Amino acid sequence: MIRILRMDEISEAEIFERNDSAADVSDIVAGIVADVRARGDAALLECTERFDHAVLRSLQVSKEEFDEAIALLDPRMQAVLKKAAASIRAFHNEQRRSGFILNDRKGVVMGQKVLPLERVGIYVPGGTATYPSTVLMDSIPAKIAGVKELMITTPPGRDGKVNPVILAAARVAGVDRVFKVGGAQAVAALAYGTESIPKADKIVGPGNAFVTEAKRQIFGVAAIDMIAGPSEILIVADAKTDPAYAAADLLSQAEHDKNASAVLITDSEALARQVQAELEKQLALLPREGIARVSIAARGKIIITRDIESAIATANRLAPEHLELSLDQPFDYLDAVQNAGSVFLGRSCPEALGDYMAGPNHTLPTAGTARFSSPLSVDDFVKKIQYTYFSAEAFRDVAPDVAFFARQEGLEAHARSALVRLQKEERP
């Protein structure tokens, strides 16, 4: 059963228990990464047989496999995928970025070019759940950015096939290639390249502890989106909130992972008791009850605070992945929110809406990193190149200051590289 606490009975560090309780897998992952780097496809095929119990002849999903998957898919699911994709595109199209040019000084031109990444790899989890939503959320911003080659890696089933809904989502999102490989070995393949899988410039997407550790280890060889922790939700609710709504929203995160954190902060003790009872009713109805119950018992909390303003202040210090404001006038509090991955306003806007159909991205900073990180966006799939031009006349005006500044840092060669141009001009 979820615990009910008063704000003065718990430290803020204990509200979201963000200590890394997972076993250290760094040595195991390092061995997998080194093996894939050394042996390429052979290592991938062995890992797939060992971890996914699938014997493969080819790592890449064929056109025939794509066509078969689409034919098998429920027509309503195909329609929902397209509807969700349209919402995601509409939101992320607003994030397009262009370069700029400054030439407000005579003889000086400066600017910035914004260019798409050449090749991106997206990791899509398998295992206890299937996430076509991740395919859409991670692929569509990349395509809007103009990424030239977009690849997915995802674990196959024991039959050696990828779940049809993953392939359908990949086609809707415009993914170029899908590979049947998961785990740390997939991240290594994307980072270093193999005979079948080209090296990616950036790797994005969530995964288990092995995937997360692999992303940590290959960072610098390729870029990554973020080091994601377990899912978390913080609901700030007043007395008018329906307890069934609050309980359902807490469970929407608890069913992800036994280490997920689901927290409600309210100024109503009556609501706290009602949500506690409602959670027990709803838990019994869940197919993933075992996971959700462990999460709620170990990491779930209902906290009673003196007022909504103090709850918002606490939320800012915690910087939750998902923040729901279940309040009468949620927009009155939006400006006060400074740290959160994604904010859901009002009583008719559950976090689950954001996971699938609303449009804003659901790949979000966790573990308090929303203090300095942002949701996945088009910006994650571009790079910037800056450029500078000075005419001889314009450089003559600034060269003495360049040399002076350089000498203040003790870098004489820097100073001379500026002054030599003046000396050249002074020669007859």
N, C-alpha and C positions, 0 to 999 in steps of 0.2 A: 504494500500500500504506500502511496505517496505521502511524504512527510509534510506537515503544516508547521511553519515556523514564523516567529515574529522577526522583523528586520534586525532587532537588537540581539537576537539569539544566534546569529550566523554572520560570519565575516563575508565580505564580498568575494574573497578568493575562493570561498567554499560554495558559492551559488552555482557557478559552473565549475565542476571538478575537472580542470583542464590538465592535470598532471598526466603524463604519458605512462599509462599502466600497461601498455602492450609490451610483450617480450621483445628484447632487442634482436632484430633480424638483420642487423647491418652486415655481419660476417656472411650469413647465408646469401644475402643479396649481392654482396661484393663478388662471391664465387660465381653466381649466375651471370652477372654482368661481364666478368672476365671471360667466362666460357663462351658467351655469345660473341663477344668481341673477337675472340680467337678463332672460333669454329663456325660462326655464321649460322646458316640454315640448319646445318646438322645439329647444332646445339638447340635450336628452336624446336625442331621436330622431336628431339629426345625429351625436352622439357614438356612439350604438349602431351606426349604419351605418358610421362611420369605424373604430371600434375592434373591434367584434364582428362586422362584416360582415353585419349583419342589418337588414332593412328592416321596420319595424313600423308597423302602423296604430294599435295601442293598446298602452299600456305595462302595463296591469294584466292579470294572468292571469285568464281568464274561468272560470266554473263548468264550462263544457264542456271547457275545457283540463284542469282538475283531474280531471274524471271520466274523460277519455280517458287521462290519465297513470296513474291508479289502475288502470284496466282493463289497461294494458300491463305493469304491474309484476309481476315474479315473485312468486307467492304466498308463497314462503319469505321474500323480502325484506320483504314487508308484515308477516309474523309477527315477524321479527327486529326490525323497527322498533318494533313494539308492545311487545315484550319489553324492549328497551332503554329505551323511554320509561317503562315501569313502574318500572324500577330507578332511573332518574333522578328520577322523581317521589317515590319513597319516600325517597331521600336528601335531596332539597331540601325536602320537606315538613317536615323537622325544623328547617329554618332559618327558619320563620315567626316573625315578630317582632310583638309587641304593644306598645301604649303603656303608660304608667304614670301614676299620680296620687300626689302627696305632699300630705298635709294633716295633718302631725303638729304644726303650730303653730297656735294659735288664730287664726282670721281669715285664714289663708294657704292658698291652694290653688295648687299648681304641677303641671305635667304635661307629657307629650309624646304627641302623636298620630303614628301611623305610617300613612302613606297611600301607595297605589300611584301610580306615574307614570301620567299620562293616556295617552300615546302613545309607543311605542318602535319604532325601526327597527333591524332586524337585517341586517347585511351577510353574505351567504353567498357565498364565492368560487366562481368557475368556473375556466376555463383548464385547467391541466395535470391537475387532479383534481377530483372532485365530492365534496362533503362534507355528506351528509345528517346525519351525526353532529353537525355544527355547528348545524344547524337544531334538533335536539332539545336539545342542551346549552344553547343560548342562548335558546330559546323557552320551554321548560318552566319554568325559574325565574321568568320574567317572568309567565307565566300564574298560577303559584302566588302570586306577589306581588299579583296582582289587576290587572295592567295592563289598561286598558280597550280599547285598540286596539293590536294587534301586527302590524307589517308586515315583510315581507322584501323586500330588493332583491337580485337576483342576475343575472349576465349571461346572456343567451339564447345558444343556438347559432345557427349560420348560418341555420337554418331558422326562426328567430324564436321557438323554443319553449324552455321551461325543461326541464331534465332531469327525467324522470318521477319519479325517486327523491327529488329535492328537493321536488317537490310532494306526494308521498306522505308524506314526513316532516313537511311543513308541516301537512298535514291531521291527522296523528296528534298533533302538538304543539298544535293548536288555534290556529294562526296565522290572523289575520283576512283579510289581503290579501297578495298577492305581486306584485311589479313586476319587469318584464323590463328591468332596467338595472343595469349594473355600473360598476366603476372609481370614480375620484374624482367623476365626475358623479353617481353614486348617493348618495354621502355628501353632496354639496352639495344634492341634491334633498331629502334627509331633513332637512338642517339648516335650509334656507330655505323649503321647500315649493314646489310647482309647481301647475299646473292639475290634474294627476292625482294627485300624491303629496303628502299632507298633511305639514306640518312636525312632526317628532318632538321630544320632550323629551330623548331620549337615543338615541345610536347605539352599537350594540355589534357585535362580530364581527371576525374577522381578514380580512386582505387583503394585496395586494402593496404595493410601495413607494408607489404612487400613492394607494391607499386609505388607507394609514397616514398619509401626509403630509396628505391631505385631512382626516382626523380631527384631526390636529394643528392645522390651520388654522381649522377651524370650532369648535374647543373654546371654550366661552363663549357661543356662539350656541345650541349644544345641548351636553348632557353626553356624554361618551364613557366607555367602559369602561376602556381602557388603550391605550398605544402599544406594540404588540407587535413584538418582533424575531423573527429566525429561530428555529426550533425548536431545543431542546437537551435532551440527556439525559446524566445522570451516573450511572454504575453503580458502586457500591462492592461488590466481590466478593472472596470468600475462595477458597482453593485447591479447595474442594469444588464450586465452581460448574461446571456443564457448559459447556464453551467454545462449543458450538453455541447454547445459550440466550443467552449474553452477546453473541455475534456477531449473532444475529437481532435482539436488542433494540436494539443499536447501529444496525443498518440500518433499523429501524422509524422512526427519526428522520431518518437520513441521506437516505432516499428522498423526504422532504418537499421539500427545497430544497438547492441547491448550497451555500448559506450556513449550513445547519444544522450544529450541533456535536454530535458523539457521542463521549463520553469514558468510558473505563473506568479506575478506580483499584483496584489490587489489591495485596495483600501477597505474591502468588505470581508469581515470574518464569516458572514453568512455564505457569501459566494465561495469562499475557500472550502467550507464544509460540504457544500453542494457539489463542487467540482471533484472533491475527494471521493464522494460516493458515486458520482457519475463515471469516474474513471474505472471503478471496479465493474460497473455494469458493462461498459463498452469494451473493456479488455477481453471479457469472456466471448465476445463476438468476433474477435480478430483471428484470421488464419495465422498471422505471425504473433500470436499472443505470447509465446515463449520469449521471443526477443523483446517485445514491447514491455512485458511485465518486469523483466530484469532491468531494463533501462529505467522504468518508472520507479522501481523500488530502490535502485542503487544511486541514481543520479537525478531523479525527478524531485521537484520541490514546489510547494505553494508557500509564498512568503507574504505575510500581512504587513503592510506599511501604513504610515499615518495619512498619506495623501498621494494623489497621482503625480504631483510635481516631484516628490522625492523618488517615486518609482522611475520617472523619466531620467532623473539625475543618476540613479543607480544603473539604468540601462546604458547611459553614455559611458560610464566607467567600465562596464562589462563588454561593450562593443559586440553585441551578439550577431550571429550569422543571420538569423531571422528575427525581426521584431514586429509583433502585432500590437496595434493600439486599438483595443476593443473598448472604445469610448464614444460618448454621444457626439462630440465635436472633435474628431481626430485631427483635422487640419489646424486646429488651434494649438496643437502640440508639435506639429511637424517641424517648425523652425527650431524648436528646442532640442530636437534629435540631432546629435552631432556624430555619433559613432554607431553604425549598424551596416550590415551587408545589404539587406533589403527590408523596407518598411511596408507593412500592410495596414491600411487605414480603414477603420470602421469594423462593424460587426458582420458585414457581408463579404469580407475579403480574406478568406483563410489562406494560409501559407501555401496550401496545395494548389490554389489557383495560380500562384506564381511558379510553381513547379512545372506546370503544363501549358496553360492556355493564355495567360495574361499578355506576355510579350517580353517584359524585363528578364534579364538573365538569371538563371537559378544556380550558376556556378559562382559561389560566394566565398568571401574570406571568413575563416573560422578562428576559433581559439583566441579571440580578442584582436586579431590582426585587422579588423575593420577600422581600427584606430588610424591605420596608415595605408590600407589596401582597399581595392575597389572590386566590384563584380567584374566577371569576364565581359569583355566588350570588343568592339571593332579595334580599339586602340591596342589590344593585345596581339593583333596580327599585322601590325605595320611597324616599320622602322623609320627613323628620320635621318636625313643627311643634311648637314648644314654647309653653306658655302660662303666665301668672302672674296670680294674683288676690291682692290684699291688701285687707282691710277698712280703714276709716279708723283704727280703733284699732291695728291691726297695723302700719300704715304710720307712725303717729305714733312708735312705738318705734324704728323704723329710720331715719327721715328725717334726724336729725342725722348719723348715720354716712354716709349717702349724700352729704350736702352736704360733709362733711369730706373724704371720699374724692375727690369731684369737684374740690374746690379744690386738693388735692394734685396733680392733673393739670392745673391751670390752666384748668379749664372752669367758669367762674362761672355760666353759664346752666344747666348741669346742676345745680349746687348750688341755684340759685334755684327750679328746677322742683320740688325736694323741699321747700324751706323755705316756699314760697308756700302750700302746703297746711296747714302748721302755722299760718301767719299768718291764713289764712281761718278756721280753727277758733277762734282766739283773739279774733276780733272779736265784739263784743256783738251 
